[in-house]
């Protein structure tokens, strides 16, 4: 089929490579003209995914109309905060009945909307077939052939299975489910917890602390996701605990790296200036707090991350305040 990939970062490029390897014709849209031109000239995305030659079926463009032309599947792999602008710009060119796949892992600031909510609001009937693609996956490992398992989730299993069959290929194994809410929530909230995990590392704390952080972070994710309408089992799957463990424990995680530097006492603006791609957890943290307040859900780790990011709190103090909270029953 004709596939459009919106976003030429590392993950968008990796998905484009895998789709082309599967035999689809792929157009990879880059926001910046110079990025698209360089990819076409070098047949490699040297800026975001160096060292991997692009299949001949993949072409790069900076023209959104060209990227979307005749596309039966559109994979949105750009930052979540740009989803609304994309939807408004793409409305006139989307093919009726096309499957719209969200590979973004974030929540819109100010509204608390998931990417599927944004598409539904802006695209109306054209967004009836939205599927979220999430799970533990680093782009470099996927294109290098490392066995990887992720999940495609839609409002119905038929929608999810269409993406599952279209993109599963050799080392990339995609499972399907119909919990769109849970899959999106897991992918977004785990980035906030990964910032906290990085702070634990940056403070020089050990395995006990990291294990506690991941476990209690999973509890926060689960409380919020279930309150938002997700199924509990999704938090125990690839888009929940799977992605959480990967993002909290690997140095490849941008969110963890930013958290680590904050734990070492560096300023957020300085750390972000060194990053080539968006760090979703930074923008998602306030949105998660907004959702938690709406749902009446306690999110102490998220509150602590927000305090470090936006309230001038030092990471060491945030840890001390977390540990000083009143004692509770574990499953309360």
Phi and psi in degrees as GROMACS dihedral restraints (atoms count N, CA, C in turn):
[ dihedral_restraints ]
;  ai    aj    ak    al  type     phi  dphi    fc
    3     4     5     6     1   -87.9    20    10
    4     5     6     7     1   123.8    20    10
    6     7     8     9     1  -120.8    20    10
    7     8     9    10     1   133.7    20    10
    9    10    11    12     1  -108.9    20    10
   10    11    12    13     1   132.0    20    10
   12    13    14    15     1  -110.9    20    10
   13    14    15    16     1   120.1    20    10
   15    16    17    18     1   -99.2    20    10
   16    17    18    19     1   102.3    20    10
   18    19    20    21     1   121.5    20    10
   19    20    21    22     1   117.8    20    10
   21    22    23    24     1  -104.8    20    10
   22    23    24    25     1    32.2    20    10
   24    25    26    27     1   -75.2    20    10
   25    26    27    28     1  -167.8    20    10
   27    28    29    30     1   -64.0    20    10
   28    29    30    31     1   -44.8    20    10
   30    31    32    33     1   -73.5    20    10
   31    32    33    34     1   -40.7    20    10
   33    34    35    36     1   -60.3    20    10
   34    35    36    37     1   -42.8    20    10
   36    37    38    39     1   -64.5    20    10
   37    38    39    40     1   -41.9    20    10
   39    40    41    42     1   -62.7    20    10
   40    41    42    43     1   -43.3    20    10
   42    43    44    45     1   -64.2    20    10
   43    44    45    46     1   -38.0    20    10
   45    46    47    48     1   -63.3    20    10
   46    47    48    49     1   -42.0    20    10
   48    49    50    51     1   -62.5    20    10
   49    50    51    52     1   -45.2    20    10
   51    52    53    54     1   -66.5    20    10
   52    53    54    55     1   -39.2    20    10
   54    55    56    57     1   -64.6    20    10
   55    56    57    58     1   -39.7    20    10
   57    58    59    60     1   -68.3    20    10
   58    59    60    61     1   -38.9    20    10
   60    61    62    63     1   -61.5    20    10
   61    62    63    64     1   -34.0    20    10
   63    64    65    66     1   -69.5    20    10
   64    65    66    67     1   -19.2    20    10
   66    67    68    69     1   114.2    20    10
   67    68    69    70     1     3.3    20    10
   69    70    71    72     1   -81.9    20    10
   70    71    72    73     1   157.3    20    10
   72    73    74    75     1   -91.2    20    10
   73    74    75    76     1   125.6    20    10
   75    76    77    78     1  -122.9    20    10
   76    77    78    79     1   133.5    20    10
   78    79    80    81     1  -114.2    20    10
   79    80    81    82     1   123.2    20    10
   81    82    83    84     1  -102.1    20    10
   82    83    84    85     1   115.2    20    10
   84    85    86    87     1   -91.9    20    10
   85    86    87    88     1   127.1    20    10
   87    88    89    90     1  -112.6    20    10
   88    89    90    91     1   136.4    20    10
   90    91    92    93     1   -64.8    20    10
   91    92    93    94     1   -37.3    20    10
   93    94    95    96     1   -98.2    20    10
   94    95    96    97     1   132.6    20    10
   96    97    98    99     1   -58.4    20    10
   97    98    99   100     1   -42.4    20    10
   99   100   101   102     1   -64.6    20    10
  100   101   102   103     1   -31.1    20    10
  102   103   104   105     1   -68.6    20    10
  103   104   105   106     1   -46.7    20    10
  105   106   107   108     1   -61.4    20    10
  106   107   108   109     1   -43.0    20    10
  108   109   110   111     1   -65.2    20    10
  109   110   111   112     1   -39.3    20    10
  111   112   113   114     1   -68.5    20    10
  112   113   114   115     1   -40.1    20    10
  114   115   116   117     1   -61.4    20    10
  115   116   117   118     1   -44.6    20    10
  117   118   119   120     1   -65.0    20    10
  118   119   120   121     1   -40.8    20    10
  120   121   122   123     1   -70.8    20    10
  121   122   123   124     1   -40.4    20    10
  123   124   125   126     1   -97.0    20    10
  124   125   126   127     1   -12.8    20    10
  126   127   128   129     1    55.1    20    10
  127   128   129   130     1    39.2    20    10
  129   130   131   132     1  -161.1    20    10
  130   131   132   133     1   142.9    20    10
  132   133   134   135     1   -94.6    20    10
  133   134   135   136     1    80.9    20    10
  135   136   137   138     1   -66.0    20    10
  136   137   138   139     1   -23.2    20    10
  138   139   140   141     1   -78.5    20    10
  139   140   141   142     1   -42.5    20    10
  141   142   143   144     1  -113.3    20    10
  142   143   144   145     1   -22.6    20    10
  144   145   146   147     1  -145.7    20    10
  145   146   147   148     1    66.0    20    10
  147   148   149   150     1   -68.7    20    10
  148   149   150   151     1   152.1    20    10
  150   151   152   153     1    89.7    20    10
  151   152   153   154     1     6.2    20    10
  153   154   155   156     1  -128.0    20    10
  154   155   156   157     1   114.2    20    10
  156   157   158   159     1   -69.0    20    10
  157   158   159   160     1   142.2    20    10
  159   160   161   162     1   -87.9    20    10
  160   161   162   163     1   137.8    20    10
  162   163   164   165     1   -61.8    20    10
  163   164   165   166     1   155.0    20    10
  165   166   167   168     1   -65.3    20    10
  166   167   168   169     1   -23.7    20    10
  168   169   170   171     1   -75.1    20    10
  169   170   171   172     1    -7.1    20    10
  171   172   173   174     1  -102.9    20    10
  172   173   174   175     1   126.9    20    10
  174   175   176   177     1  -124.2    20    10
  175   176   177   178     1   146.7    20    10
  177   178   179   180     1  -106.2    20    10
  178   179   180   181     1   146.8    20    10
  180   181   182   183     1  -152.2    20    10
  181   182   183   184     1   155.7    20    10
  183   184   185   186     1  -107.5    20    10
  184   185   186   187     1     8.3    20    10
  186   187   188   189     1  -100.4    20    10
  187   188   189   190     1   110.5    20    10
  189   190   191   192     1   -63.9    20    10
  190   191   192   193     1   -38.9    20    10
  192   193   194   195     1   -60.8    20    10
  193   194   195   196     1   -44.3    20    10
  195   196   197   198     1   -63.4    20    10
  196   197   198   199     1   -41.5    20    10
  198   199   200   201     1   -61.7    20    10
  199   200   201   202     1   -39.1    20    10
  201   202   203   204     1   -87.5    20    10
  202   203   204   205     1   -10.1    20    10
  204   205   206   207     1   -59.4    20    10
  205   206   207   208     1   121.0    20    10
  207   208   209   210     1    62.7    20    10
  208   209   210   211     1    14.5    20    10
  210   211   212   213     1   -74.6    20    10
  211   212   213   214     1   119.6    20    10
  213   214   215   216     1   -81.7    20    10
  214   215   216   217     1   -21.2    20    10
  216   217   218   219     1  -136.5    20    10
  217   218   219   220     1   128.8    20    10
  219   220   221   222     1  -118.8    20    10
  220   221   222   223     1   118.7    20    10
  222   223   224   225     1  -105.8    20    10
  223   224   225   226     1   114.5    20    10
  225   226   227   228     1   -88.2    20    10
  226   227   228   229     1   108.5    20    10
  228   229   230   231     1  -122.3    20    10
  229   230   231   232     1    31.8    20    10
  231   232   233   234     1  -102.6    20    10
  232   233   234   235     1   171.9    20    10
  234   235   236   237     1   -58.7    20    10
  235   236   237   238     1   147.3    20    10
  237   238   239   240     1   -63.8    20    10
  238   239   240   241     1   -29.7    20    10
  240   241   242   243     1   -70.7    20    10
  241   242   243   244     1   -13.8    20    10
  243   244   245   246     1   -98.5    20    10
  244   245   246   247     1     2.1    20    10
  246   247   248   249     1   -63.2    20    10
  247   248   249   250     1   -39.0    20    10
  249   250   251   252     1   -67.5    20    10
  250   251   252   253     1   -43.1    20    10
  252   253   254   255     1   -62.9    20    10
  253   254   255   256     1   -40.4    20    10
  255   256   257   258     1   -60.6    20    10
  256   257   258   259     1   -47.5    20    10
  258   259   260   261     1   -60.0    20    10
  259   260   261   262     1   -42.2    20    10
  261   262   263   264     1   -65.9    20    10
  262   263   264   265     1   -39.7    20    10
  264   265   266   267     1   -72.6    20    10
  265   266   267   268     1   -33.3    20    10
  267   268   269   270     1   -86.5    20    10
  268   269   270   271     1   -12.8    20    10
  270   271   272   273     1   -50.3    20    10
  271   272   273   274     1   -43.0    20    10
  273   274   275   276     1   -74.9    20    10
  274   275   276   277     1   -17.6    20    10
  276   277   278   279     1  -110.2    20    10
  277   278   279   280     1   -10.5    20    10
  279   280   281   282     1   -64.9    20    10
  280   281   282   283     1   135.4    20    10
  282   283   284   285     1   -72.9    20    10
  283   284   285   286     1   127.7    20    10
  285   286   287   288     1   -56.1    20    10
  286   287   288   289     1   132.2    20    10
  288   289   290   291     1    86.9    20    10
  289   290   291   292     1    -3.6    20    10
  291   292   293   294     1   -64.9    20    10
  292   293   294   295     1   147.7    20    10
  294   295   296   297     1   -84.7    20    10
  295   296   297   298     1   128.1    20    10
  297   298   299   300     1  -105.9    20    10
  298   299   300   301     1   114.7    20    10
  300   301   302   303     1  -106.9    20    10
  301   302   303   304     1   124.6    20    10
  303   304   305   306     1   -97.3    20    10
  304   305   306   307     1   116.1    20    10
  306   307   308   309     1  -105.7    20    10
  307   308   309   310     1    12.2    20    10
  309   310   311   312     1   -83.4    20    10
  310   311   312   313     1   146.5    20    10
  312   313   314   315     1  -123.8    20    10
  313   314   315   316     1    77.7    20    10
  315   316   317   318     1  -164.9    20    10
  316   317   318   319     1   174.4    20    10
  318   319   320   321     1  -126.9    20    10
  319   320   321   322     1   138.8    20    10
  321   322   323   324     1   -67.5    20    10
  322   323   324   325     1   128.0    20    10
  324   325   326   327     1   -67.6    20    10
  325   326   327   328     1   144.0    20    10
  327   328   329   330     1    88.0    20    10
  328   329   330   331     1   -32.4    20    10
  330   331   332   333     1  -112.2    20    10
  331   332   333   334     1   -26.1    20    10
  333   334   335   336     1    72.2    20    10
  334   335   336   337     1    16.7    20    10
  336   337   338   339     1   -81.9    20    10
  337   338   339   340     1   138.1    20    10
  339   340   341   342     1   -75.1    20    10
  340   341   342   343     1   163.2    20    10
  342   343   344   345     1   -61.1    20    10
  343   344   345   346     1   -37.9    20    10
  345   346   347   348     1   -63.7    20    10
  346   347   348   349     1   -34.8    20    10
  348   349   350   351     1   -64.2    20    10
  349   350   351   352     1   -42.3    20    10
  351   352   353   354     1   -61.5    20    10
  352   353   354   355     1   -46.3    20    10
  354   355   356   357     1   -63.1    20    10
  355   356   357   358     1   -41.0    20    10
  357   358   359   360     1   -62.6    20    10
  358   359   360   361     1   -39.8    20    10
  360   361   362   363     1   -70.1    20    10
  361   362   363   364     1   -38.3    20    10
  363   364   365   366     1   -91.6    20    10
  364   365   366   367     1   -26.2    20    10
  366   367   368   369     1  -111.3    20    10
  367   368   369   370     1   -10.5    20    10
  369   370   371   372     1    51.0    20    10
  370   371   372   373     1  -122.1    20    10
  372   373   374   375     1   -65.0    20    10
  373   374   375   376     1   -22.7    20    10
  375   376   377   378     1   -71.3    20    10
  376   377   378   379     1   -16.7    20    10
  378   379   380   381     1  -101.8    20    10
  379   380   381   382     1    20.5    20    10
  381   382   383   384     1   -67.4    20    10
  382   383   384   385     1   -23.6    20    10
  384   385   386   387     1  -116.5    20    10
  385   386   387   388     1    76.2    20    10
  387   388   389   390     1  -105.7    20    10
  388   389   390   391     1   132.2    20    10
  390   391   392   393     1  -126.4    20    10
  391   392   393   394     1   136.1    20    10
  393   394   395   396     1   -96.9    20    10
  394   395   396   397     1   136.9    20    10
  396   397   398   399     1  -116.1    20    10
  397   398   399   400     1   117.4    20    10
  399   400   401   402     1  -150.7    20    10
  400   401   402   403     1   173.1    20    10
  402   403   404   405     1   129.5    20    10
  403   404   405   406     1   175.3    20    10
  405   406   407   408     1   -73.4    20    10
  406   407   408   409     1   105.1    20    10
  408   409   410   411     1  -157.2    20    10
  409   410   411   412     1   116.3    20    10
  411   412   413   414     1   -99.8    20    10
  412   413   414   415     1   134.1    20    10
  414   415   416   417     1   -56.2    20    10
  415   416   417   418     1   -45.4    20    10
  417   418   419   420     1   -62.1    20    10
  418   419   420   421     1   -36.7    20    10
  420   421   422   423     1   -72.9    20    10
  421   422   423   424     1   -35.1    20    10
  423   424   425   426     1   -63.0    20    10
  424   425   426   427     1   -51.1    20    10
  426   427   428   429     1   -72.5    20    10
  427   428   429   430     1   -20.0    20    10
  429   430   431   432     1   -80.2    20    10
  430   431   432   433     1    -4.8    20    10
  432   433   434   435     1    94.6    20    10
  433   434   435   436     1    11.0    20    10
  435   436   437   438     1   -73.2    20    10
  436   437   438   439     1   133.3    20    10
  438   439   440   441     1   -54.6    20    10
  439   440   441   442     1   127.5    20    10
  441   442   443   444     1  -137.7    20    10
  442   443   444   445     1   137.4    20    10
  444   445   446   447     1  -123.8    20    10
  445   446   447   448     1   126.7    20    10
  447   448   449   450     1  -133.6    20    10
  448   449   450   451     1  -176.6    20    10
  450   451   452   453     1  -131.8    20    10
  451   452   453   454     1   141.8    20    10
  453   454   455   456     1  -110.1    20    10
  454   455   456   457     1   125.6    20    10
  456   457   458   459     1  -126.6    20    10
  457   458   459   460     1   131.2    20    10
  459   460   461   462     1  -131.3    20    10
  460   461   462   463     1   177.4    20    10
  462   463   464   465     1   -68.4    20    10
  463   464   465   466     1   -20.6    20    10
  465   466   467   468     1  -135.5    20    10
  466   467   468   469     1   156.1    20    10
  468   469   470   471     1   -66.1    20    10
  469   470   471   472     1   -30.3    20    10
  471   472   473   474     1   -60.7    20    10
  472   473   474   475     1   -42.8    20    10
  474   475   476   477     1   -64.6    20    10
  475   476   477   478     1   -45.1    20    10
  477   478   479   480     1   -64.0    20    10
  478   479   480   481     1   -40.0    20    10
  480   481   482   483     1   -68.3    20    10
  481   482   483   484     1   -29.5    20    10
  483   484   485   486     1   -62.6    20    10
  484   485   486   487     1   -42.7    20    10
  486   487   488   489     1   -69.8    20    10
  487   488   489   490     1   -40.2    20    10
  489   490   491   492     1   -54.3    20    10
  490   491   492   493     1   -49.6    20    10
  492   493   494   495     1   -73.7    20    10
  493   494   495   496     1   -30.8    20    10
  495   496   497   498     1   -72.2    20    10
  496   497   498   499     1   -32.3    20    10
  498   499   500   501     1  -112.9    20    10
  499   500   501   502     1   -17.2    20    10
  501   502   503   504     1   -64.9    20    10
  502   503   504   505     1   131.8    20    10
  504   505   506   507     1  -161.4    20    10
  505   506   507   508     1   120.0    20    10
  507   508   509   510     1    49.1    20    10
  508   509   510   511     1  -100.5    20    10
  510   511   512   513     1   -82.8    20    10
  511   512   513   514     1    -8.5    20    10
  513   514   515   516     1  -102.8    20    10
  514   515   516   517     1   107.8    20    10
  516   517   518   519     1  -107.8    20    10
  517   518   519   520     1   122.0    20    10
  519   520   521   522     1  -111.6    20    10
  520   521   522   523     1   127.1    20    10
  522   523   524   525     1   -94.8    20    10
  523   524   525   526     1   160.6    20    10
  525   526   527   528     1  -120.8    20    10
  526   527   528   529     1   144.4    20    10
  528   529   530   531     1  -150.8    20    10
  529   530   531   532     1   172.4    20    10
  531   532   533   534     1  -113.8    20    10
  532   533   534   535     1    25.7    20    10
  534   535   536   537     1  -103.8    20    10
  535   536   537   538     1    77.6    20    10
  537   538   539   540     1   -62.5    20    10
  538   539   540   541     1   -42.1    20    10
  540   541   542   543     1   -60.6    20    10
  541   542   543   544     1   -50.1    20    10
  543   544   545   546     1   -63.2    20    10
  544   545   546   547     1   -39.6    20    10
  546   547   548   549     1   -66.7    20    10
  547   548   549   550     1   -41.6    20    10
  549   550   551   552     1   -69.5    20    10
  550   551   552   553     1   -40.8    20    10
  552   553   554   555     1   -64.2    20    10
  553   554   555   556     1   -44.2    20    10
  555   556   557   558     1   -60.3    20    10
  556   557   558   559     1   -45.1    20    10
  558   559   560   561     1   -63.5    20    10
  559   560   561   562     1   -30.3    20    10
  561   562   563   564     1   -83.7    20    10
  562   563   564   565     1   -50.2    20    10
  564   565   566   567     1   -69.5    20    10
  565   566   567   568     1   -30.7    20    10
  567   568   569   570     1   -60.6    20    10
  568   569   570   571     1   -26.8    20    10
  570   571   572   573     1   -68.0    20    10
  571   572   573   574     1   -34.1    20    10
  573   574   575   576     1   -67.2    20    10
  574   575   576   577     1   -44.2    20    10
  576   577   578   579     1   -65.7    20    10
  577   578   579   580     1   -33.6    20    10
  579   580   581   582     1   -66.0    20    10
  580   581   582   583     1   -34.2    20    10
  582   583   584   585     1   -60.1    20    10
  583   584   585   586     1   -43.4    20    10
  585   586   587   588     1   -64.7    20    10
  586   587   588   589     1   -39.7    20    10
  588   589   590   591     1   -61.5    20    10
  589   590   591   592     1   -40.4    20    10
  591   592   593   594     1   -63.0    20    10
  592   593   594   595     1   -38.4    20    10
  594   595   596   597     1   -62.4    20    10
  595   596   597   598     1   -39.3    20    10
  597   598   599   600     1   -57.8    20    10
  598   599   600   601     1   -45.7    20    10
  600   601   602   603     1   -65.9    20    10
  601   602   603   604     1   -44.9    20    10
  603   604   605   606     1   -63.3    20    10
  604   605   606   607     1   -28.3    20    10
  606   607   608   609     1   -79.9    20    10
  607   608   609   610     1    -5.9    20    10
  609   610   611   612     1    80.2    20    10
  610   611   612   613     1    18.4    20    10
  612   613   614   615     1   -80.1    20    10
  613   614   615   616     1   160.9    20    10
  615   616   617   618     1  -100.4    20    10
  616   617   618   619     1  -161.8    20    10
  618   619   620   621     1   -65.5    20    10
  619   620   621   622     1   -35.2    20    10
  621   622   623   624     1   -56.0    20    10
  622   623   624   625     1   -47.9    20    10
  624   625   626   627     1   -65.3    20    10
  625   626   627   628     1   -43.1    20    10
  627   628   629   630     1   -66.1    20    10
  628   629   630   631     1   -41.0    20    10
  630   631   632   633     1   -63.3    20    10
  631   632   633   634     1   -41.5    20    10
  633   634   635   636     1   -64.0    20    10
  634   635   636   637     1   -42.1    20    10
  636   637   638   639     1   -63.1    20    10
  637   638   639   640     1   -45.6    20    10
  639   640   641   642     1   -64.3    20    10
  640   641   642   643     1   -42.7    20    10
  642   643   644   645     1   -66.3    20    10
  643   644   645   646     1   -46.8    20    10
  645   646   647   648     1   -72.1    20    10
  646   647   648   649     1   -27.8    20    10
  648   649   650   651     1   -64.9    20    10
  649   650   651   652     1   -39.9    20    10
  651   652   653   654     1   -62.1    20    10
  652   653   654   655     1   -37.7    20    10
  654   655   656   657     1   -62.8    20    10
  655   656   657   658     1   -41.2    20    10
  657   658   659   660     1   -63.8    20    10
  658   659   660   661     1   -48.5    20    10
  660   661   662   663     1   -54.3    20    10
  661   662   663   664     1   -45.1    20    10
  663   664   665   666     1   -67.0    20    10
  664   665   666   667     1   -43.8    20    10
  666   667   668   669     1   -58.2    20    10
  667   668   669   670     1   -46.2    20    10
  669   670   671   672     1   -70.7    20    10
  670   671   672   673     1   -43.8    20    10
  672   673   674   675     1   -62.3    20    10
  673   674   675   676     1   -45.5    20    10
  675   676   677   678     1   -64.7    20    10
  676   677   678   679     1   -39.5    20    10
  678   679   680   681     1   -63.6    20    10
  679   680   681   682     1   -28.7    20    10
  681   682   683   684     1   -84.7    20    10
  682   683   684   685     1    -4.2    20    10
  684   685   686   687     1   112.2    20    10
  685   686   687   688     1     6.0    20    10
  687   688   689   690     1   -80.4    20    10
  688   689   690   691     1   164.7    20    10
  690   691   692   693     1   -90.1    20    10
  691   692   693   694     1   142.8    20    10
  693   694   695   696     1   -57.3    20    10
  694   695   696   697     1   -41.5    20    10
  696   697   698   699     1   -64.3    20    10
  697   698   699   700     1   -23.3    20    10
  699   700   701   702     1   -64.8    20    10
  700   701   702   703     1   -31.4    20    10
  702   703   704   705     1   -73.6    20    10
  703   704   705   706     1   -16.2    20    10
  705   706   707   708     1   -96.3    20    10
  706   707   708   709     1     3.9    20    10
  708   709   710   711     1  -105.9    20    10
  709   710   711   712     1  -160.0    20    10
  711   712   713   714     1   -64.3    20    10
  712   713   714   715     1   -40.2    20    10
  714   715   716   717     1   -80.7    20    10
  715   716   717   718     1    -9.1    20    10
  717   718   719   720     1  -103.5    20    10
  718   719   720   721     1  -100.1    20    10
  720   721   722   723     1   -63.7    20    10
  721   722   723   724     1   -32.3    20    10
  723   724   725   726     1   -59.9    20    10
  724   725   726   727     1   -53.2    20    10
  726   727   728   729     1   -69.1    20    10
  727   728   729   730     1   -34.5    20    10
  729   730   731   732     1   -61.4    20    10
  730   731   732   733     1   -48.6    20    10
  732   733   734   735     1   -61.3    20    10
  733   734   735   736     1   -45.7    20    10
  735   736   737   738     1   -59.3    20    10
  736   737   738   739     1   -49.0    20    10
  738   739   740   741     1   -70.6    20    10
  739   740   741   742     1   -29.4    20    10
  741   742   743   744     1   -84.8    20    10
  742   743   744   745     1   -16.1    20    10
  744   745   746   747     1  -115.9    20    10
  745   746   747   748     1    -9.0    20    10
  747   748   749   750     1  -109.2    20    10
  748   749   750   751     1   140.3    20    10
  750   751   752   753     1   -70.5    20    10
  751   752   753   754     1   -11.6    20    10
  753   754   755   756     1   -72.9    20    10
  754   755   756   757     1   -16.0    20    10
  756   757   758   759     1   -74.3    20    10
  757   758   759   760     1   121.1    20    10
  759   760   761   762     1   -64.6    20    10
  760   761   762   763     1   -38.9    20    10
  762   763   764   765     1   -64.1    20    10
  763   764   765   766     1   -44.0    20    10
  765   766   767   768     1   -62.9    20    10
  766   767   768   769     1   -40.5    20    10
  768   769   770   771     1   -62.9    20    10
  769   770   771   772     1   -42.4    20    10
  771   772   773   774     1   -63.6    20    10
  772   773   774   775     1   -45.0    20    10
  774   775   776   777     1   -59.9    20    10
  775   776   777   778     1   -40.6    20    10
  777   778   779   780     1   -59.0    20    10
  778   779   780   781     1   -44.6    20    10
  780   781   782   783     1   -68.1    20    10
  781   782   783   784     1   -35.4    20    10
  783   784   785   786     1   -65.0    20    10
  784   785   786   787     1   -38.4    20    10
  786   787   788   789     1   -63.0    20    10
  787   788   789   790     1   -28.1    20    10
  789   790   791   792     1   -82.8    20    10
  790   791   792   793     1    -0.7    20    10
  792   793   794   795     1    98.2    20    10
  793   794   795   796     1     6.2    20    10
  795   796   797   798     1   -80.6    20    10
  796   797   798   799     1   158.9    20    10
  798   799   800   801     1   -82.3    20    10
  799   800   801   802     1   146.0    20    10
  801   802   803   804     1   -58.9    20    10
  802   803   804   805     1   -45.9    20    10
  804   805   806   807     1   -60.6    20    10
  805   806   807   808     1   -39.3    20    10
  807   808   809   810     1   -65.5    20    10
  808   809   810   811     1   -43.0    20    10
  810   811   812   813     1   -66.4    20    10
  811   812   813   814     1   -44.9    20    10
  813   814   815   816     1   -65.5    20    10
  814   815   816   817     1   -29.4    20    10
  816   817   818   819     1   -65.4    20    10
  817   818   819   820     1   -18.0    20    10
  819   820   821   822     1   -93.3    20    10
  820   821   822   823     1    -5.1    20    10
  822   823   824   825     1   -92.4    20    10
  823   824   825   826     1   137.2    20    10
  825   826   827   828     1   -85.8    20    10
  826   827   828   829     1   -22.4    20    10
  828   829   830   831     1  -125.4    20    10
  829   830   831   832     1   163.3    20    10
  831   832   833   834     1   -65.6    20    10
  832   833   834   835     1   140.1    20    10
  834   835   836   837     1  -102.5    20    10
  835   836   837   838     1    97.3    20    10
  837   838   839   840     1   -58.2    20    10
  838   839   840   841     1   -35.6    20    10
  840   841   842   843     1   -61.4    20    10
  841   842   843   844     1   -29.0    20    10
  843   844   845   846     1   -65.5    20    10
  844   845   846   847     1   -46.0    20    10
  846   847   848   849     1   -78.2    20    10
  847   848   849   850     1   -28.4    20    10
  849   850   851   852     1   -76.3    20    10
  850   851   852   853     1   -26.9    20    10
  852   853   854   855     1   -54.8    20    10
  853   854   855   856     1   -50.8    20    10
  855   856   857   858     1   -63.1    20    10
  856   857   858   859     1   -33.9    20    10
  858   859   860   861     1   -67.8    20    10
  859   860   861   862     1   -38.2    20    10
  861   862   863   864     1   -65.1    20    10
  862   863   864   865     1   -41.4    20    10
  864   865   866   867     1   -63.0    20    10
  865   866   867   868     1   -38.1    20    10
  867   868   869   870     1   -62.2    20    10
  868   869   870   871     1   -46.5    20    10
  870   871   872   873     1   -63.0    20    10
  871   872   873   874     1   -42.0    20    10
  873   874   875   876     1   -60.9    20    10
  874   875   876   877     1   -41.6    20    10
  876   877   878   879     1   -64.1    20    10
  877   878   879   880     1   -41.6    20    10
  879   880   881   882     1   -62.4    20    10
  880   881   882   883     1   -37.6    20    10
  882   883   884   885     1   -90.4    20    10
  883   884   885   886     1    -6.0    20    10
  885   886   887   888     1    67.8    20    10
  886   887   888   889     1    37.9    20    10
  888   889   890   891     1  -109.1    20    10
  889   890   891   892     1   134.1    20    10
  891   892   893   894     1   -75.8    20    10
  892   893   894   895     1   131.6    20    10
  894   895   896   897     1  -136.9    20    10
  895   896   897   898     1    69.2    20    10
  897   898   899   900     1   -63.7    20    10
  898   899   900   901     1   -36.9    20    10
  900   901   902   903     1   -68.1    20    10
  901   902   903   904     1   -43.2    20    10
  903   904   905   906     1   -60.7    20    10
  904   905   906   907     1   -41.9    20    10
  906   907   908   909     1   -60.8    20    10
  907   908   909   910     1   -39.5    20    10
  909   910   911   912     1   -67.1    20    10
  910   911   912   913     1   -41.8    20    10
  912   913   914   915     1   -62.7    20    10
  913   914   915   916     1   -42.2    20    10
  915   916   917   918     1   -61.0    20    10
  916   917   918   919     1   -39.8    20    10
  918   919   920   921     1   -63.0    20    10
  919   920   921   922     1   -38.9    20    10
  921   922   923   924     1   -72.1    20    10
  922   923   924   925     1   -42.1    20    10
  924   925   926   927     1   -69.8    20    10
  925   926   927   928     1   -42.1    20    10
  927   928   929   930     1  -126.2    20    10
  928   929   930   931     1    -5.9    20    10
  930   931   932   933     1  -120.1    20    10
  931   932   933   934     1    10.0    20    10
  933   934   935   936     1    74.0    20    10
  934   935   936   937     1    15.3    20    10
  936   937   938   939     1   -81.8    20    10
  937   938   939   940     1   136.3    20    10
  939   940   941   942     1   -76.7    20    10
  940   941   942   943     1   147.7    20    10
  942   943   944   945     1   -59.3    20    10
  943   944   945   946     1   -39.2    20    10
  945   946   947   948     1   -61.8    20    10
  946   947   948   949     1   -41.1    20    10
  948   949   950   951     1   -66.6    20    10
  949   950   951   952     1   -39.1    20    10
  951   952   953   954     1   -61.4    20    10
  952   953   954   955     1   -40.2    20    10
  954   955   956   957     1   -64.0    20    10
  955   956   957   958     1   -44.9    20    10
  957   958   959   960     1   -60.8    20    10
  958   959   960   961     1   -40.3    20    10
  960   961   962   963     1   -70.2    20    10
  961   962   963   964     1   -35.2    20    10
  963   964   965   966     1   -62.2    20    10
  964   965   966   967     1   -42.7    20    10
  966   967   968   969     1   -73.2    20    10
  967   968   969   970     1   -20.7    20    10
  969   970   971   972     1   -91.5    20    10
  970   971   972   973     1     0.0    20    10
  972   973   974   975     1   -63.6    20    10
  973   974   975   976     1   156.3    20    10
  975   976   977   978     1   -56.7    20    10
  976   977   978   979     1   143.7    20    10
  978   979   980   981     1   -67.8    20    10
  979   980   981   982     1   146.7    20    10
  981   982   983   984     1  -138.1    20    10
  982   983   984   985     1   164.4    20    10
  984   985   986   987     1   -72.3    20    10
  985   986   987   988     1   144.5    20    10
  987   988   989   990     1   -60.0    20    10
  988   989   990   991     1   -40.9    20    10
  990   991   992   993     1  -104.1    20    10
  991   992   993   994     1    23.1    20    10
